[in-house]
C-alpha cells in the first residue's frame, strides 16, 4: 500500500529560506583561498559560520530541530555551530573543486563497482542525492575521469544561482546543467542518459507545489516529492543513490547505493515500485545522516507536514 500523499508545503518552506550568496564575498573568499591557502580561507570561514549562528535564528532553529532528531537529545551550541561550519566548509571547498584541485582532498568511494558497471554498460542513470554533503565533490570526480560524465538537473532559479556562484569562483567552469520545470527538461534528461551520462537530481525537495508522500525519517513522518521517482519510472531508467559526505579536514566519502531499476517494471506495478524506491531512498538518506550528522543542509522546518489531500 502506498504512503499517504499530500500537496507539498515546500514552496512556503525552503523557498522562504534562501541560501544566501554574495558574489563579492565569493570573489574575496576565492582570492584568499587560492593565493593564501585553504587554512587562511578557513579562518575567515569560521567567522562567517559564527555570524550565521548568531544572526540567522530561523536556520538555527531548524539546525537544532534536526540535530535533536539525529542525536536523540538537544544539541549544544557548539554542535549547532559545527553543523553550520560543515555546511560552510562544503561551500568553501567548491573553490578548489571548481579549479581542478582534486588532489587537495582525500576521497574514499563506497560503491565504486556499481558506478563502474553502469558506465561500462554504455547507458546512463539517474543519481538521486539530497541537500546533504557535497554534490560538487561527485561532479569533480566525474570531471577527473574521462569515461564518467555527470550532468545536474535543477530548477531554473537554482540553475541561475549556481551560475552566479560559478562566475564568482571560476567563470571557466562549465557544468552540464539541465533546467527543470520546462517542457523539454525530461527530453534533455533522456538524451543524456541514452548518451551514457549520469544525471544528478536532488530529490529531497522541490521548487513548486507537487504531490508528496509522507515517509518515516529520523523518527517522524516527513514529506518527500514523488515527481523525480515518477520521472525515473517514465524514462525506464535506473536510480542510484549518491552522497558526498564531508568527514572533516580535507576528507570526503562518496557513497553510491542501488535504489531501483525501472527498466523492466510493468506499468501495472509501477506505483508499487515507486513506493519501494522512495522508501529505499529515504532509508539511505537516514543512514547518511546517522553516519555523518553534520552533513544535513536543509535549514528550514523539514518535518512540517502538508495537509493530506482528501
Steps between C-alpha positions, in 0.01 A plus 500: 500500500636843407580759763238781531551781252473874555553822318849624577548779752845549348434835328412661835792336676844478341437772240445735794848417631733596212853365495677832528756581236709813449716513190744752651548283809551190281760683293679608818489148643626361168791745488603431862458124468690455173783739583541457873389140535214300640604562860477879458162463335378291792581781746258729319253215466479452876394861540234461231360187669487683835317791337231269363467321834440832676296689242296239312256379767272310262789292366621451857162366610488262205853382579408440864187307401690276259790437742254408777345241270826348379671503842199419714562799730522876491804627312758716672596841363835354390322224306274752326806705409675190360192421294505845336879491462477166319257653254731799452797264453336316211422834333859614556640179354317574174769761438762225474279242332393746229862593441607138434671461838371150569845392621454727804247252638492147636196334343368153577237342278240250619326313220758573231435166322133600465593818312771328298251236381244768410755697297623181330142420394499807276166615642466771759283517810352744747708588806262595782661711767375752754603824665748289690878528482656615173378418153792703363752240617311238296496722191869576545571127507307467176707774337818318597392175329445529122246215483287635784265777384278665761226755435288676761126563469363780717225759498557818300545736797759265647674471161526879487636511856758231423612683187546818706713307747709344222556842343638621834720195562613390155328638188667227294315226688225383270291228667237315300180644649142409411231746610200315641147631467492556124333271246833388355667404830403133502607468135839653584539256790404208276755608239780522760416155638489343154841657432640329811500792744401484866244771581496628856172606662462628856183308580429618855316819407327676213452857387129487425195351668474135408395165633702373795499184703542487873774259606669433836827692521706531819208392716221716355303522176648734238376588153701409191404600144396220268571664163866398463410135562213515252739652248738207550212258446387682185856494363536131596839570648704409804526704820826503695524678834794737537646704784832681537540500878743748654711330766698797631832648394547422132321163511189395310323168461291453187225242539312325218214257570250326268145628548289376209507388138183583307628346177274195519223610739153437348269801496259329738776466760647846456340672801606219734854521361501879551392456862774241561760726335399797715527291814851382406603856416381636836667210684830576324458868586436421865806273518717781360362740761586255777847431357583868440249706704639843411445448125124572490452841334123560498489803728122535513218310683537181299260295714206740465223292347286625209128436533402164356291511188139379536 
